[in-house]
Amino acid sequence: MVQRQVPNPAELLDLMKFKKPEFNGKKRRLDAALTIDDLRTIAKRRTPKAAFDYTDGAAEGELSLTRARQAFRDVEFHPGILRPAPSVDTSVDILGGPSALPFGIAPTGFTRLMQTEGEVAGAGAAAAAGIPFTLSTLGTTSIEGVKAANPHGRNWFQLYVMRDREISYELTRRAAAAGFDTLQFTVDTPVAGARLRDKRNGFSIPPQLTLGTVINAIPRPWWWYDFLTTPKLEFASLSTTGGTVGELLDAAMDPTISYDDLAVIRDIWPGKIVIKGVQNVEDSVRLRDAGVDGIVLSNHGGRQLDRAPIPFHLLPEVRKAVGDDFTVMIDTGIMNGADIVAAVALGADFTLIGRAYLYGLMAGGRAGVDRTIEILRTEIERTMRLLGVSSLAELEPAHVTQLTRLVPVTRTASDAVVR
C-alpha cells in the first residue's frame, strides 16, 4: 500500500528550482538556440526577406544545397566502446598555422546587408575562438577593416579573378600587405549562377525598395534602424556597385580564367594558396601536381551550378587520389558539428562554414556568431566523446559510413552510343 504524507515545503523547494529570468532579449533568444537550425529560425524572423533569402537560397531548384545537407544527414557513425575520452583536443594545424577548431569562417559577400556588424562580427568572433576568418572579394568590410577587427588572429582572403585583372592583382597585394596568410583562389564562378530567389526579390546593392519590401520590413524596424544609421552599404574592396547580384557577378567575373591566371597570382602572393571550388578527382590531382598548397572541395554552397557534385561524397575518393600529405578542405552543407567530425574522419584536413555563420550573425550580431561557434564546438566535442576518440587525429574512415541515396547509373559501352 502506498504511504502518503502532507507535502513538505522544504522538500518541494529542493525539487523545484526556478530559472532566473533573463531580461536581455538578445541573450535570451541566443541562449534558447541549441542548434544551427534554431539560429536559422531566429534569423528568418528578424531579417527582411530579400536579405534572408540571399543567404538561405541557392541556384535554380536548390538541389545542390539540399543534396549536400542530406549527404551529411545520411551518415552512420561507428563508435568504439570502453575507450575513455574524458577530454578532447579539437585543435588542428592547417596551412602553416594553428586553429583551435577544425573549421573556419568561409568567405561571404554582402555580409553587412544581413546584419550591420557584418565581417567585423565574424572576424572578431573568429579571433576570440582561435579560428581563421576569410574575407570575400565581395565583402562589405575592407581588407584593412578586417585586419583591425582581427589584428592577431589568422585572416584569409578569397579572390575572384575579374575581367579587369589589375583589380584582382591590387586586392592580392593589399591582402598580403595587411598580413593575411592564405589566399583562396576561387575557380567555380566564371559566370553567376541563377539564384532565383534573388531575382524574384529584386535583390541588389543598394536594395531596391518595392511595396513588398516595405511591407515585409515593417515588423523588423531594428534592421532598418541599423541599415539607415550606419555607414553606406557598399563593396568595401571594389569601387563600383549597382544592379542585381547576378549582374554584378557577371560584370566582375571572367569565364576565361585559366592556369595562366593562377601562375600570375602565385607570383604576386607570398603566402599559402588554396584553390576553392574543386569538384572532381582529376582536377584535385592536377592542382596538387601544379604545386598549390591545398584545395577546397566546394560547389559554392549550391549557389552556382545546380546538380553539381556533393563535396562530402567526393571527399574519400579525392583523399585517396592526392595522398595524405596534401591539404584538402571542404565546405557546403555543414549545419552540425557532427558534419565536421564526419568530414575529418573521411579525410578532410579542415572545413569552412558559411550559412551557419550568417544565421548566427542575423540572429544576434557578434553575439550570434559567438553562439554559432559555441554550438558547433559543443557538437564536435560531444560527437568525439561518443565515438571514443580524444583527438581529431584519431578519427578515421572506419568511424563513418556514407549511406547512399543517389547512386550513379552504370552505363555499358552500347548504352553510351548516341542514337
N, C-alpha and C positions, 0 to 999 in steps of 0.2 A: 504494500500500500504506500502511495506517495505521501511523504511528510510535507506539510505546508506550514508556513510561518508568516508573520507580519513582515513586509519588506523593511529592510534596514537601510535607511537613507545613506549611511556611510558606505555600505557595500554598493549601492546604486551609483554613487559618485565615482567609485573605482572602475565600474563597468562603462560608464557613460562620460567620455571626455569630449567636451565641446571644442570644436576647432575655433581658434582665434580668428575673428573676422579680418579680412584684408580689404582695406579701403582704397588702395591704389588699383584703379581699374585695369591698367596695363599689366601689372604684375599678377593680378588675379586671373586674367584670361590666359596669360602665358603659362602660369603655374598649372592651369587646368589642361593645357595641351600636353598630352602624353605621347603623341606620335607626330610625324611629319604631316600625315593626313589631317590631324587636328589643327595644325598650323595653317594648312591649306583652307580649311573651313573658315577659320577666323579671317584669313587674308581675303577670301572671296566676299565676306560680309563687309569688310572695311575699305575695299578698293573699288573704284569705278570700273565698270565692265570692260571698257577698252583696254585699260592698263592690266587688269587681271587676266583677260583673255590673251593678251600678248605674251604674258608669262606662261600661262597654263596651256596654251594651244600649241599645235604643231602643224605640219604641212598637210594639205589636201584632206584625206579622210582620217588623218592622225593614226594610221595603222602602225607606223614605225615606233611611235612612242608607246602605244598600247601594247604592242608585242614585246618591247624592251622591258616594260614593267612586269608583264606577265611572265617573262623568262625568269626573273628573279623570284616571283611567287612560285614558280614551278621548280623549286629547289628542295631536295630532300637532304637533310643533314644526317651524318652518321657519327654520333658521339661515342667517345670512349668512356668506359666506366672505371671507377676506383683509381682515377688519375687526378689527385687533388690539384686544384688551381685556385688557392685562396687569394692570390693577387695575379693580375695580368699586366703584361707590358705591351702597350699599344703603339709604341714608338717605332719609327722606321727611318732609315737613311734613304733619301731619294734625290737623285741628280746632284750629288755632291754636298748635300746638307741634311739637317735633321727635320723631322716632323713628329710632333707628339702623337699624332693620329694618322691612320693610313688613308686619309683623304684631305684634299684641299678644296678651296673655293674656285669654281670654274669661271671663265670669263662670261659676262652677260652684258648685253648692250642696253642702253636707255634706262639704266638702273634707277636713277633718281625719279623717273616717272612713276615707278611702282611705289616708292616711298622716299621722301625728300632727303633722308640721310644717305641713301644710295651707297656708292662704293666706299665712302668713308666709314659707314657702319660695318660693311663687310671686311674691310682691311683692318679696322680696329678689333673686331671680334676674332679675326684670324690671328692677329698679333697676340691677343690675350690667351688664345688656345694653343699657340705654338705651331700653327699650320700655315702653309703657303696661301697667298691670295693672288688671283690672276685678274689683271685689268684688261678689258676688251678694247680693241681699236675703236669701237663704237660706244665706249664708256662715256658717262656724263660727269666724271671727275678726271682731272688731268693726271698725267703721269706723276708730276711733282706733288699734286694734292694727295695721291695715294701714298707716296713716299712719306709725306708729312704725317699721315694717319698711321702708318706702319713703319716708323723710322728704323727699327732694329730687327724687324722680322723679315721673312722671305717674301719678296714680291716677284711675281712673274708677269710677263706681258704677252698678250695674244695678238698676233699680227695678221691682218689681211693684206695681200698684195693687190694694190689698186691699179687702175688704169694709168694714173699718174704715178709712176714708180717712185719719184722723188719724195712724195708724201710718205710712202712706206719706209723709205730709207731714213728720212728725218725722224720718224717715230722710233725707229730702231735705235738710232743714235741717242735720242733723248732718254729712252728706257735704260740704255747702257750707262749713260752719264748719271742717272738717278740711282744706280746700284741695283737694278733688277737683275736677278741672277739666271733666269731661264726665259727663253723665248718659245712661245707656242706658235709655230708657223702653220697656219690653217689652210687646208687644201680642199675642203669639201664645199666651197661656196663660190664656184665660178659664176653662177647667177643665183638670184634669190629663189628660194622655194616658194610654192604657192600657199601662203598662210591665209587661209580663207577667213578665219575669224577676224583677222586684222582688216581685210578688205571689207567685210560686212560691217565692221565697226567704224570704218573710216579712220583707222589708226594712223597717225602721222606725228612728226615732230616739227613744229609745236602741234599740240592736239587741235583738231578742227571741231569746234563746238557745233553740235546739232541739237535739235529739240530733245531727241532721245538721250543724248549725252547729259544734258542739263537735268532732265527728269531722273536719270539714273544716279546723278551726283547729289541730288537733294538730301537723301538720308546719310550722306558722307561728308558733312561740312569740314571735318578735320582734314581730309585730303586736300580740299580746295584751299583751306587756310594755309596749309603748308606750301602748296603749289604757288599761291599768289604772294606769299610773304617771304619767299626765299629767292636766291639768285636765279636768273633766267635759265630755263632748261635748254641745254644745247650739248652738242658733241664736243666735249672738252678738248679732244685731241685733233679735231677737224675744224675747218673754217666754214664749211657750207652745210646748211640744213634745209629742210623743206621737202614736202612730198610724203607719200606713203613710205612705210618701211621698205617694202619691196622695191619701190622706185629708187630709194636711197642706196640700197644694196646693189641694184643693177648699175647704178652710176659709179659706185665705188669699186666694185669687184671686176675682175678681168678673166674671161674664160680662156685666155692664152697662157695663164700661169703654168710654169714648167720647171723642170730640174735646173734650168739655167737661172731662173729666179732664186731658187734655193741656194745655188752656188754664190750668187751676189750677196744675199743676206748673210750667209755664213762668213763671208769675208768681212762684213761690217760688224757682226755680233760677236763680242768677246766671250760670252758665257755659254751655258748649255743651250742646245736647241733640240726641240722635240717637234715631231710632225703630228698635227692634230687633224683627225678626220679620216684616218686609215680604215678601210672597210673590206680588205681581203688579205689572204695569206701572202700572195705573190708580192704585193706592194710592201708588206711588212719586211719581207726578206730583202727586197731591193733597197729599201731605205736603210736597213741595218748594214748592208754591204756598202752603201754610199757614205757611211761613217757618221750619221747623225747620232745624237745621244739617246734618243728614245722615240717612242710613238705613243699616240693616244688613239686607242680604238674607239671610234665615235661616229654616230650618224647625225651629229649636231642636234642631239636631243629630239630627233624626229622632225626637225624643222626645215630640212632641205628636200632630199629625195624620199618620198613616201614609199613604203615597202622595201626600204634599204635593209641590209643585213643587220642582225641584232648583235651589238658588240659583245655582250656576255656569252652568246653562243659561239662567236669566233674565237674567244679567248684561249681555250685549251689547244686548239689547232695552231694558232699563232705562236703561243709559247713553245710548243714542240718544234716548230719550224725555225724560230730565231734563236733558240737556246736559252740557257739560264742567265747569261751574263748581259743580256740586252734589256734595257728598261722598257717595260710595257705597262701603260696606264690605260684606264677605261673610264668612260662616262656613259650617260644616257640611261634613265630609268631608275636610278638609285633613290629609294624612298625609305630605307630602313638600314640600320647598322648591320643587320644580318646580311643584306645585299652586299655590303662591303666585305664582310668576312668571307662570304662565298666567293667573291671575285679574287680575293687574296689567295684563298685555298686553291683556286684553279689557275693561278699563275700571275695574277696582276701584282705589280710592284706598288701600285698606288691607284687611287680613284679620285674622281672630281665630282663635286655636287653643284648643280646649277639651280634648278627649280626649288629644290629643298631649301636652299639658302634664301631664295627670293620669297618663298612662302613665309619664312620667319621674318624677313625684312618687312613685308607688307603687314604682317600680324602685329609687329611691335617695334619697328626700327632696329637700332643696335641691340636692344634687349631681346628682340625676337631672333636675331641672328645668333646671339649667345645661346638662346634656348634651342635653336636648331642643332647647334654643335653639341650641346649637352645631351639632347635626346639621342643623337647618333652615337655619342661616346658611351652612354649607358647601354644602348642596344649592342654595341660591339663588345663591350666588356662582359655583359651577361651571356651573349652567344658563345664567346670564347670559353667562359667558365663551364657552360653546359656541355660544350664539346670536349672539355677536359684538356685544354691547351693553355699554357701560361704566356706564350709569346706568339707573335704573328709568324715567326719562323717555323713554328711547329705545325702550322696549318699546311695541309697537303691535299691533293686531289681526292684521296680516299675519304676525306670528310664530306664530300659533296657529290650528289648525283643530280645531273640536269635532266629533269623529266621532260619528255618530248611531246609537243603538241603539233608543231609544224615540221613535217617530215618531207624532205625533198623527194620529188618523183624521180625514180631511176629510169633513164632513157636508154634504150638499145640503139645500136647504130642505125637500124632500119627506121626506128621511131624518129631519129634526128633528120631524116631526109625530108626536105620541104616538098610537099605535094601540091 
